Amino acid sequence: LPPQMWTNSINQANKMALRAWAKETGISLVQINGQRRYGGPPPGWVGNPPPAGTEVFIGKLPQDVYENVLIPLFQSVGKLYEFRLMMTFSGLNRGFAYAKYSNRRGAKEAIAAFNNFEVREGRAIVVCKSTEKCELSVDGLATSVSQRELEAVLQRVTEGVLSVALYASPCQKRAQLAVLKYSSHQAAAMAKKTLMEGNMRLGGVEMRVDWLNPNLKQKLQSCEEKPSSRQVQGCKCLGVPKQTPPSPVLCNVLDHLNTLCQRQYLGTPLFLTKCVQANPKGWLRFWCRLVIPGCPVPFSGFTWVRQDGPGRSGHEEAKVAVALQVLRMLG
């Protein structure tokens, strides 16, 4: 059989029942990238989406069960804001779904009523609070990949990315690990699926995508706050600059940035710096923001510096560090 005829022939009776139910109720189901969705928001919804803690995970579903059975069931305990059923290419479900309620009470009622509930004789389902994870880790990035380049790729192929942070890979030499934060669990899940199935490469290196492990997140955060001797020697990903003797080029970084902005009619750069931490070995951690009037988004982040040079404060060193990074991004 041709692929389309083969997929249409699978679970045909239940598919027909689903279509009849959708026509009778007027409910609209939209399938995008392996999941079929109702609502988000539902018809007549006014106001902001529900807060965190209103979504439940539904697991161990029979693969031939569809929304005509599941939506009425889960709507019986509370108003649904959204229902998402994960689908295979054949038209069967993947055994799990997500139901988001208009309030937390609806989610609690669903867990109490339907966890271990038999949707079919001998087929008990699992219903529990959705973790609503929003962060991904992407390991194996080439060291040549910049944050700006990665952000551009992610904005092109995924939706809802809020921030991107680069670190040295804890598992691979000469590689980077990126932490991606998305606006919602749904956006992060769709991005994970897209990045994994797309077999994407940056700098010729295959990326490995997974949910951000809490232990890894804690390790990365502790490395940011407590730079080791190896990091002090110049770990690019943690924002710790490699300490080198002052050179004429480095001393003129601010002048170079000013000249570049003038040539491109971007206006005069404005620096904001604040020392937020001091290390016993003489390192200072600064929060920095660089505002260039002609650029729609300011450049901001953290950097470690040392106040070694005579006549130049830690604030000046921080300005030089962030100016150097912006010059590299601007080419």
N, C-alpha and C positions, 0 to 999 in steps of 0.2 A: 504494500500500500504506500502511496505518497505520504510524506511526513504529516501534512495537514489532515488528510483523511484518517491517518492512524491516531493522531491526538484527539480528533473529534469523536472517534469511536470509543475512547476510554471513558468509563463512568457516564455514559450517555444519558441514562435515566435521571441521575441527580443533576446533571447540567441542565436538562430540560426543565426540571422542577425549579431550579434556581432562576432561570429566565422567566418562567411563568410567575414566580413570586415577585421578582423585581418589577415586572410589568403591572402586576396587580397593586403593589404598594406604592409604585412610583419612586422607589429607592434607586439612587444612582450609585453604581460601583465603577471605580476607575482603576485600571491595572497599569502600573508603571514599574518597570525594572524588578519584576519578580514578586511584587506584592499587590494585592487588590484592596482598595481602600473605600470605606464609606465615611462620609463626613469630613471632619477636620478643616473647617467647621461644618456641622450639619445644617440643613435648611432652617432658616429662622433664627440662627444663633446671633446674638448681639453682645459685643464686648470682647475682652481679651480671652485668649485660650486658658483652659484650666491650669492651676498651679501644679508644681511637682507633687508626686504622691497620688495622682489620680489615675494612673495607668496600671493595668494588671497584665501579667504574662499568662498565656493559656497554652499548655503543652499536652503532649500525648493525644493529639486529636486523630481520629481515624482520617485517613487521607482522602476519603471520598465524601466528607462532610463539608457543606458550604454555608454561606451566609444566611440562606433561607432558614436554616436550623439555628445557627449560632447567634445571629443578631437578635431575634426575638427572645432567645433564652437569656442573653446577657442584659438586654434592655428591660427585662422583667424586674430587676432589682434597682435600677437607677437610669437616669438619662445618659445616653451615650453621646460623647462628643466626637469620637472617632473609633472605627474598628478596622484593623488591618490583618488580612489573612495572607500568609506567605505561600506563594504558588510555585509549582514546577512548570517546565515548558509543556508538559503533557496535559496540564489542566487539573491535575490533582493538587491538593494542598501539601505543604511540606511538614505538616504535623504540629504547627504552632501558629499562634496569632497574638495580637495585642488589642486590648479594649481600653480606651481612655474614657473616663466618666467626667461629668460636668463638675463634680466635687469629690473630695476624698471619701466621703461617706459611701458614695456609690461603689468605689473601689473596694472598701472594706466589706460591704455587703456581698459583693461578687465573690470575694475570697471565702467568706464564711459559708455562702450558699453552694458554691460550685467546685471547690477543691475536693477532689475524689468523687465528684458527681459522675454518674454513668450516663453519658450521652447516648449510649447504645448498650445493650446487655453485655456485661463483661468488659466494657471499654470505659474505664474511669479516666477522667482528665485531671490535669494538674492546673491549679490556678493560684498564683502568688503575686506579690507586689513586684512590678517591673523595676529593675535596677536603674533604668533610664541613664545608662552610661553615655557620656558625651565626648570622651577623649579616646583617641587612637594613637598607637605607636607605629612608626614606620621605620624599620631598621634596614641597614644595608645601603644607605645613600652614599654616593661618591662624595669625597671631601671637596670636590670642586663645585658642588651644588650650593648655591647661595639661598638664603632665606627668601629673598625677593623672587628668585626663579621658581622655588617650590610653591610659594604663595600664588604666583601667576598660573601655574599648572593646576593647582587645586581649585582655584576660582573658575577655571575653564571647564573642569570635568566633574566637580562636585558643587553642592549648594550648602550654604549655611556655615561655612568655615569662619570662625571668629578669631583664632590666633594660631600661629605656627612658631614653635621654638626648636632650635637645633642644638644637639648635644653630641659629644663623642660617643660612638657606639660602645656599650659595655661588653659586647660579645664579639666584635670584629675589629681587627686592626685596619687602620686607614679607611674608616667608614664613619658615617654619621647616623644618628638616630633622631627622628623628628617626632615631636609630640603635637598632635593636631587637636584643637578644641572646636566642637561644633555647637550650633545653637540649640540642638535638641538631640534626644536619643535617636529619633527617626532619621534626622539628617546624618548623624554619625554612622548609623547602620547602613544607610544607602551609600554613603561615601566608602565605607569598608567593602561593601559588595562591589562597587564600581572599580575600586583600586585593585581588589584581588582578582576579579574576573578579567579586568583589562590587561593584566600582566604588564603593568606600566614600568617603564625604565626612565631613570634620570641619570645622565652622565654614563650611560652604557651599563648600569648596574641594576639588577632586578630588586625591587623593593619587597620587603616582607611586612605585611600589614596585620595588626591584631589590636584588640582592645588594650588600652593602657593598664598594665598590671599595677595594683596599688603599691606593691613593694618596690617596683621599678620607679614609680612616681616619687615615692619617699626618698629613694636613693638619689635620684636626680636632684631633688630639692635640697637634700643635705649637702650634695656636692656643690651646689650653687652657693650655699651659705658658708661652707667651710672648705675653701680651696686647699687641696693637698699640695705637696711640694711639686708633684708632676704637673698639676694644673697651673701652679704659679709659673711654671716654665713655658706656659703658652698654650693652654687648651682652648682652642678657638671656640668650641661650642659653649663653654661656660662663661664667655665674655671676659676672660682673664687675659689681658694683653701680654705678649711676650716682651720682657724688659730688654731693651737694647739701648746702647749709648745714644744720646741725642744727636741727631744729624741735621744738617741744614734743611733737608727736605721735610723732616718731621717738624722742625721748628716753624716752618712756613706753611703747615697744613691749613691753618685758619685763613691765611692770606690766599692760598689756592682756592679754598671753598668760596671765599668772598668774590674772588675774580671770576670763578665759574658762574656764580649766581648773577653777577652783573652782566656777563656776556650773554647769558640766556634770559635776561630780563625777569629773573625770579624774585628780585628784592633782596634785602639784607637779612642774612640768617640771624635768628635769635636763639640763644642757648639758655636753658634752665637746668641747673645742676643742684643736687642735694646729697650730701654725704649721709648714708644710712647705716654704715657699719664700718668698724675699724678692726683690723686683724693684728694680733700681737707681733707678727713679723713685719709690720709696717705697711701692709696693704690696706687701701681704703676702697670701700664699695660705694659707688655713686649711682643714683638714679639720674638719668639724663633725658632731656627732651630738646630736640632741635626743630624749630619752626621756620620753614622757608615759605614766605608769603605766596610764592607762585606754585607751591605744591599743595594739593588738596588735603593730604594727610601728614601730620607731623611724624618725625622719626623719634622713637623713644625706646628705652631699655635700661639695663644695668651694665655696669662695667667696673672692673677692678683696676686701680692705678696705684703707683707708688710716688710719693713726693720726694724724689731723689734730686732732681735738678735744682740748683740754687736760683732763687728769684722767680720760681714758678710754683703756684699753690696746687693742691690736689684738684681744685676746681678747674684750673687751667689744663692740667693733665687730662681730666675727664673730657673737657671740650675737645682737646686734640684727638682723643681716642674715638669719640663719636663722629667727629668731622672726618677722620680717616675712613671710618666705615661707610659713611655716606658718599664720600668721594669714590670709593671702590664700587658702590652700587650704581653710582651715576656714570661709571666708566671713565 
